[in-house]
Each structure stands twice: as C-alpha cells, then as structure tokens.
C-alpha cells in the first residue's frame, strides 16, 4: 500500500462492519460520504481483513 489510509476511512469501515463483513453498497456509501475513491475503501477493507459481501460490480 503506497498510499496512507486516512483514519476517518478506517473508522468508518470498522463502524460499518457487522460480523466482519461490509456490503458493496456500504463500501460505496462510505466512499461517497467521505469523498474518497472507492479503491481506498477497498484497501482499508483489505488492511482490516474485513470481507466484502454482496459485491455489485467487482470493484473490490
């Protein structure tokens, strides 16, 4: 990971995770709400070892 993941992204991903999972729609919402690129949210998910569920477009 060459880009630092901002703490607010990490915290939003942790808050959204239920049973160590976040839906694709939630990931997109987090990105839109925080005005960050969707792949940055994906990197946060990877870093935290949180699984993505109900993926819509294969972005992650």
C-alpha angles and dihedrals in degrees: 000000000000096000121069112238110230116240092237090060092049091049094047091051092048091049092050095047116104117181087355091299137111123190121235089244090054091050091052091047091051090051093049094044093050093037093234130131116274092236089060089059088048091054090050089052090051093047092051092042090235115155123232116227134193093018112199107193108006093255092141 
